[in-house]
Amino acid sequence: MAKGSGGSRRGLRWALAGIGIGAGLGALVSAASSGLAVYFARRIVIPGNAQDDVEILHVDGFDEDLRIHLAATPDTLVNGTYGLYFAGGTGHATIGDIIEYDPASNTVSREVLAVNAGDLRAARRGRWTGTAYPHPDATGLPHREIELTSDAGRLPAWVLPTTSATPRSTWAILIHGRGGSRAEGLRSAPVLDALEMPALAISYRNDAEVRAAKGARYGLGDTEWLDVDAAIDYALAHGARDVVVFGWSMGGAIAFQAASRGRNRAAISALVLDGPVVDWYDVLDHQAKQNFLPTPIARLTLDMITRPWARPVTGLETPLDLDRMDWVQRAAELDKPVLLIHSEDDEFVPTRAAHALAKVRSDLVRMPAYRKARHTKEWNVDRRQWNDDVAQFLDANVPDRRADVFRTAGLD
């Protein structure tokens, strides 16, 4: 179906007759299936609380040579450097490579590189994450806690000035993904410091640090980009001439919107996107299949987050415009260089849309090959490649201008 038909490119692809449930579909959808559609629609837009879902069997060794024994999962069986939150998120450890895997007991032993907070030996469950550095302190780099202000209120952020005496006048804005925190972007801090590029790791409306009410709803990028404008305001007021916007997962969708709709879009020189949502239709279609949703329920779920009639059910102030966040169809409008870092083994966001965008806009988009890494964990699996790809892209696409007057990156 052509773009614009029925109010969207695919008529929401699963479009229903009118704004309600068509007679044919109504005959198929029972009260129970309608309830299931409501459940999934609300899961998409309502911020949730992360669960400690990895079993910690025990920890042994001494402080300099700790190892952790975990239940084997698709995540814990991939080599690399990761984070492990425990004790309801108050504890954090940096976990290294696999030492031993026992398929008989379905357990895995891994190095413990650092215990950043909490008593790991007492932990019995944890949450596996790509966030290897829970706080800038863990990077060993200078930082300062600040608050940005937008129409959503106060937004906690970290300023990460470089250790260079002559920093670039280009800053990096780091946008985390859905359900994440500003710590997610800290993986980029070492390479940005090596490139002498100051950075700002931000929170945004409806994430865990900003959430003020039970009525909080994600806009999937359709609203959060407003907070990126506030971050760019801060950077420009503190010595930046332009910015590069980094986005992980939904942070990629936010970055695209900031670069196309933001009042500071002219200040954005390039985008660096990791496991990004390039097209929400594709992601939601993939998730529907992963959750074995029957087509009628999947249709109704998608309709609920994009149509005015479902606002009382979803709690969204305004329906989401998924067409506006489809960058395969909007590829001709792209006017910034983009680095797409996206593993073929991403279990949450498929790579189809990223490949399609890279193909149709090969003049602006670079997409190096990544495998093995699960969602947004490319750095964790191969930080050398990640750092090299980012450095080469920025050196090629962002002028190496130096700040005339560097206001200590917000440390004044």
N, C-alpha and C positions, 0 to 999 in steps of 0.2 A: 504494500500500500504506500502511496507516495507520501512524502513528508507533508504534514499539515492536514492530511485527511483525518476527519474525526477528532481533530484537535491535537494530533501528534503524527510523527513520521510513520509509525506503524499502526496508527489508530490505537495506540498503546499496545499494538500487535495483538493483544488479546481483547480488543475493545468490546464493550457491551453495548447493546442498543440503547440509545439516548444516554441519560446520565444515571439510570437505574439498572436493574437487572432485566434483560430481555426475556420475553416469554419462554423462548426455547431453553435458555440457561436457567430460568427460574424453575422450570420443571425438573432440572437436574440437581439444583443446589438445595439441599435440605437445611433445616435449621442447624444441624450439627456441622455441616460443611461450611455454612456461613460463619459459624463461630470459629472454625479453624482459620478461615480467611482473616477474620478480625485479629486472631492471635498472631498470625505471621505479619500482618500489616503493622501491628503495634510493635512487634519485635524489631522491625526494620527501623522505626523512627524513635523508639523510646530507648534512652541510654540505659544500659544494664550494668550490673556489678560483676566484675570478673570473678571466676570461681577457682579455688585451689583444687585442681583436678588431676594432678600428678602425684602418685604415691611415692613418698620418700621412705625407703626401707631402712637405711642407716647411713651414718657418716663415720669413717674411720681415718686413722692417720694422725699426724701432728700438724701444727699450724702451717708449716711450710710445705707439707706434703699431704694435703687432705684429698680424700676421694669420697664421692657420693654414690650411693647405690639406689637406683630408681626403677620403677616399673617401666618396661620398654613400651614406647608409643611411637607413632610415626614421626613425632617431633624429636624425642630424645634419642632416636636412632640415627640422626643426621649429624655428622661431625661438624665441628666449628665452635665458636665462642658465643655463649648465650647468657641470658639472665634467668634467675629462678627467684620469683617472689614467694614468700611463705609468711606464716603467721598473719593471715588476712591482709597481706600486702605491706606489713610493717617491717618485715625482714627481706633482705635481698642478698643473693650470692651471684658471683660471676662464675659460670661453669665452662670448662674447657672440653677438649676432645675425649672421645670414647677410649677407655682403657681396656674394657672387656665387655663382651655381650654374650649372655647365656640364653640361647633360644629355648632350652629345656624349661627354665624357670621364667622365661620372658622378662629378664632383668638386664639392666645395663649399668656399668660402673663408669664414671667420668671424673676427670680432674676438677678440683675446686680451685679456681684461680684467685678468688678473693671473697671474703664475707664482708659485705659492705654495711650491713645492719642486721641486728637480731642474732638469735642463738640457733644456728643451723642444726646443731646436733640434737636439739629438742624438737625440731620440726618433723611432722609426719605427713604433711601434704603441702604441695606447692603449685605454682603456676608458671609454666614455661613461657619464656618471652624472648623476643629479639632485643629487648632493652638491656644491653650489657652494662650500661652505666646508669644507675638510678638517680644520680645527682652529679652536677659538674665536678664536685670534689673527687669523684672516682676517676675523672679524666686527668687529674693533676694540672688542669689549666685554670687560669684566672676566670672569675665570673662575678656577677653581681645580680642579686634579686631585685627586680623592679615590678611595677604594676603599670600596664597599659590601660587606657580607658577608651571604650567604645559605647555605642548605644546599648550594648548588653551589660554595661557596668565595668567593674574592675577585672582586669585579666592578668593573672600572675605570669611573669616571663623571666627568663634569664638572659642577660647580656653576656656574650662570650667574646671579649676583646682578644686580639691575638697577642702573642708574646713579642711580636715584631715592633721595633721602634718606628718603622715606616710602613704602616698597614695600607692595604688597598682602600680605595674610596668606595668599593663595591661591598655591600654587606649581604650576608645570607639570612633569609627568613626561613625558619624551620617549622613545618606544620605537621603535627602528628596525625595518626589515623583514628578512625572510629573506635571508641572504647579505650584509646591509648592516653598517654600523657606527654607533656613536653619533653620528658626524658627520652622518648623514642628517638628524637633527632640528635641526641648527644653522640651517637655513633659517628656522625660526620665531623665532630669537633676536632679530632686530631688532624685530619687532612685539611680542614679549613684553616687551622692554625698554621700548618706547613705552607699553605698558599697565602698566608698573611691576610686572611679575609675575616673581618669581624662577623659575628653571627648573633641572631636573636631567636631563642627557642621559646615559642609562644603557647599559651593556652587559648581556647576560644569558647564561645557560648556553648553551653550544654555539656561540656566535658566535665570530668570528675572534680576539677578544681574550681569550676565556675558555677556548676549546677546549683541553683538556688531554690528550686521548687520541684514538686513531684510532676508538674506539668511540663517539664523540659522535654523538648523534641528535637532530634537531629533534622537538619535540612539537607543532609547528604551533600553539602557543598553549596546548596542554593541560597543559604543565608550566612554561613560561617565566613565567607569571603570578606564580609564587612569588617571583621576583626583583623584580617590581614592588612587592610588599609590603615588601621590604627597602628599596627606594627611598623609599616613602611613610614608613616608619619614620624614615628619615634626615630627610626634610622636616619631619615633625611634631616631631622632636627639635630642630630648628633654626629654630623660629619659625612654621612653617606651621600654620594652623588646618584647612585643607582643600587638596585638589589637583584639578587638571584633568589628565586623562591624554590625551596625544597619541599616536597610533599610525599608522605608515605600513605599508601592505600587511599582512604577517603580524603586524606590531605592532598592527594593529587587532584581530585575533583575540585577541592577548594582552590588549589593553585590555578587551575584553568579558569575558574570564575574570576578570581582576583586579576588575572592577566587580561581578561576580556571585558569585565564590567567595572572594575575598581576605578575610583577617581585617581589612584596612583599608578594605573596600568602603564603609563608612559615611563615610569621609573623602573619597571621590571625589564631587565636585560635578557634573562633566560630562565628556564625551568629545569629542575632536576627532580625527576619523579621515580619513586621506588614502589613497585607493585601497585601502580596507580589505577584508580577507577577512571577509565577513558570513556566508558559507556555504561550507565547504570542498567539499561535494558539487558545488556549481555550478562552483567553480574547477577541481577535478580533472576534471570532465566536459569543461569547456572545453579544458583542456590535453590530454586524451586525443584530442579531435577535432583540435587543432592539430598533434599528433604522429602523426595518422593511425593511431591504435591501433585494431585490430579490437575489436569489442565483447567477445568472450570474454577477450582479454588485458586489456582495461580492467577487466572484472569481477574478474579474478584479482588485478590490481594493487591495486585498492581493498580487496579481501578481505585481502590480505597485511598492510596497515598497520592493520587494524581487528580482526583475529582472533588469539587466543592461539597457534594452531597455527603461525603464520608467524614467531614471534619469533626462532627460530634463523636465519632467512633475512634478516630486516630488521635485526636487532640491537636492536630496541626493547625496553626493559625491560618495558613494558606496552603493550598495543594502544592506539591512539588512539581516543577517543570523538568521532567527528565529529558525532553528534547533539547533544552538549553544546555544540558550537561552531557550531550552525546557528541564527542569530538571526532568521531569517524565521519558523521554527517556534516559536522561543522568544520571539517579539515581545511577548507579553503579560507576560512577566517583566521586560521592560526598565523600569528605574525612574530613569534618569538622562537629562538632556538630551544629545542627540547632534548634532554637526555632521558630516555626511557630505560630504566633498569627493572627487568621483570623476568623472573625465573620461569622456565617452562613447567616446573613442578609446583607452581603456586596452586594450592588446593582451594583457595577462597576466591581469588579474582583471576579468571582465565586470561590467557595472553592474546586471545583472538583480536580484540579491539586494539590493543597496543601494536600488534603486527600490522593491522590494517592501516592505522594512522601512520606508522613508520613507512609503509609502502607508498601511500598516496602523497605523503609530504616528506619524501626523502631529501628534499632541499633543506629542511629545517630540523628533522627528527633523526636522532641517532639511537639505535637500539642494539647494544652489544649482546652477545649470547650468554645466558646464565642457565644453569641446571642445578638440580639437587635441592636448592633452597626452597623452603616452604614460604608462606606468605610474608613478604617484606623482610626476609631474612637473608638476602643476598650478601650483605656485609658480613653477617655472622658466619656464613659458609666460606667466603673468600674475600677477606677484607682487603687483601693486596689488589685484587682485580677491581673491587669496588672503588678503592681510593685512586687507583690509576685511571680508571674510566672517568671519574669525577674531575680529577686534576687535568687530564687531557682535554676534556670537554670545556671546562672553564677557561683554560689557557687559550683555547681556539676561538671561543665565542664571547668572552668578556674582556674588554680592554683592561690592561694592567695599569690603571691610573692610581696614583698615590694621593692620599688626602693632603690638601694644602694645610689645613688646620684640623688635626685629629683631636677631638674633644674627649680623649681617653675612653672612647666607646661607651659612654654613659657612666663612667666611673668617677666623673667629677661631682 
